């Protein structure tokens, strides 16, 4: 009997709120998670790219791991990626202590990696992480690609490797990952990292989407999943068109993280728009544009 992926559906890669003086804002994070809990989505990804993990100190990441898990009843996966292996394993082991459901790991970045290096890296890491893990494929940021053949090879031999976030703006890449991993594992989750690929991912047999827009409209994505499960083509057409229009948020401003945080701050009021990415603050016209987009 075939088993289904454990972590399918709609995920939110949560923002990490900061106070006006650039400290972690745990109260705002709790308010954000309360909204996500009520929306009907399935999983929260903590400290992903939108969560600004690369600009957090190790101490801040440990604080988030300790505090965030108790803020939500949803499945929660922690991105523990780091170029420092000791730091990464420290975060992973803390995640297990705090009852996270899985961790997520990018391949090494900056130096670039060959196929053999990637295989070696993830095989060694699998033995050290101590629990279920996802790979995070983001070639635009890492300079290397976790292609379908490589991922299927790892999935076939590593049972704790349970899925991948594929952040490539290429439907055929996402489809190939789904097709190749299905040959070796029925329980392996291929999730798209691009919001508008939810329906194409599901149609190809994938597990769902990890969508930055879920910081703003999580209930809409949850409804889209229910429409998929009900086979409601009319509703799915509407949702796909709506998601396509909302993708315009990624073209407003110079930094999409700041733009998303600004939109959350303006629409819901419980957090500041501050991010740690430089030069992303929106001007008045850009703020009006996102207000209109989510009105």
Secondary structure, DSSP 8 states (H G I E B T S, - for coil): -----SS-EEEEE----B-TTS-B-HHHHHHHHHHHHHHT--EEEESSTTTTGGGS-HHHHHHHHHHHGGG-SSEEEEE---SSHHHHHHHHHHHHHTT-SEEEEE---SS---HHHHHHHHHHHHHHH-S-EEEEE-HHHHS----HHHHHHHHHH-TTEEEEEE--S-HHHHHHHHHHHHTT-TT-EEEESSGGGHHHHHHTT--EEE-TTHHHHHHHHHHHHHHHHHT-HHHHHHHHHHHHHHGGGGGSSS-HHHHHHHHHHHHH-SS----SSTT----HHHHHHHHHHT-
